[in-house]
Amino acid sequence: MMLRQTRDRSLPPATGVGLRAPHLAEVVARRPAVPWFEVHPENFMGGGSAIAALISIRHDTQVSLHGVGLSLGSSEGIDAQHLARLRSLVLRLDPVLVSEHLSWSISSGMYLNDLLPLPYTEEALAVVSRNIAQAQDTLGRRLLMENPSRYLGWRHSTIPEPEFLTELVRRTGCGILCDVNNLYVTEHNCSAPAAEWLAGVPAAAVGEIHLAGHARNAIDGGEMLIDDHGDHVAEPVWHLFADAARLFPDAPALIEWDSNIPSFAVLAAEARLADARRSAAILGVAYDAQVA
Amino acid sequence: MLKLRDLQSGVRRAVLGNTRPEIIAAILGGEPEAEARLNIHRHHVLHSLTEALKANFPVVCHVVDPRFFAYAADAFIRSNPPTKPCLAEYGDAFPDFLSGFEPARGLPYLADLARLEWAAVEAKHAPDALAITAETLQHVAVMDYPNLAFTLDPSLRLLHAHSAVQKIWAAHQDEHEPETIDLGTEQAWLMVRRREEVIEVVSIDPATFAFITAVQSGRPLAQAGEAGLAADPFFDMATALRRLLVEDAFVGFSVLSTPTEEALEP
């Protein structure tokens, strides 16, 4: 392993907000009191007003970069040009966290804009480890790897996801981003128990928790949960969050909302709700919406 | 066992075109269920990329029937999927695709309108650069003027359209959009720029267009002036130059050492 920052700068375990294009101007103008923001780096790689706005926000608020385009699961390796653009953004913003997904989106140089599911095999483990190591060495930063929402399973998968992630941490020194909505969606769609996942990953490696809403779609007589980030956090996901908050007390949480995007005030309120839920979970008391 | 590379190219083909049986067979569950599960990804890919095209080509999307746009976008995505993860940069081939798209043959302006929108996208994402002022040029000796090569504002784009598509574009920026727009039959020579974070589209004369095109390709003033004169014998380079300078279109310059005496001769 090459030289890299061994410890992430710490964020207070207060809940941040995923910052999206519709709120950028408002956040620049009104500077709402949010402990930290997270953005998709792919939206800030050009010039113009977006990156200028983000740099001005970064002056007084910590920013985390949550990539969706590195395709760390691609067998053909990672796009060096995209990695270089990510590196220059990391140098410009000095983000408090840098994260990506345990998935793939590029095949034969074509980018499919989806977090496509990997088979959990020894071959995939070697590919993802190699790609993470290359990305971490180039960026000079530790990556947090997020568990994806899954809609299908591969017959030839042999390694349970928490074991796969544990092995990635061991081989590359990366961390884990625990998305509790994805855990819930995947448990429902692919019968992968969320409780086993939470108990199966190394707690010390979990550096962030994601929260979001999902949709329910009727498919062929059954029902699939779709991770559309288009609603409030669902009640069963809050319960998983309480478990995650107890297991990973130092990991800050983040609210993501990407479709049917509401006003910024709704996002900020959801983040405060997450703080209240976290406190209740860590203190070991049942969260009571009436009292809160 | 399916190798990872084969699985990934199989899923890519399944999402953009044909599904091979070995991909369905590799997915847990029976055949219709596996197909339905894969379809969630196919739908997400096509839907999200269509949204990306809508975001980059809002006026094209607005002037055609939504079903027509979805149809064109679907065909384009399958034949020209993105090659980069930045979707703000997706669609550079869409204008050319539209010009060859058989169902769009009755809308001859559509491809030019898309070209104009793409120029606006590029202008929006171009790097920032500080303009030079007339004072900066005071130190250049008059005899060196023919050898001056200017660097243009990186957001500046030039577009020669076969109809007045800027009228459609301008109407769409306005809240009170007119019902009908007369495109006429005249061609348009357009300059697109980002100024103060606002996209500007201005119509210029063909000689100024030829002049700026030459400047943009790095030609010194003497040769750029020739290009303007070739388009219009009454082209006045001094006026064009002053206008570009006043409008902050130059961000740098150099004096080329190559002799251009030949170009200066009438």
Interface residues (C-beta under 8 A of the other chain):
Chain A: E42 N43 M45 G46 G47 G48 S49 A52 V68 G69 L70 S71 S74 S75 E76 D79 Q81 H82 R85 W104 S105 I106 S107 S108 G109 M110 Y111 L112 N113 D114 L116 L118 P119 T121 E123 A124 V127 Y151 L152 G153 W154 R155 H156 C190 N217 I219 D220 M224 I226
Chain B: M1 L2 K3 L4 R5 L7 Q8 S9 V11 R12 V15 L16 A25 A26 I27 L28 G29 P32 E33 A34 A36 R37 L38 I40 H41 H44 V45 S48 L49 A52 P81 P82 T83 K84 P85 C86 L87 A88 E89 K124 H125 A126 P127 D128 P154 R194 E197
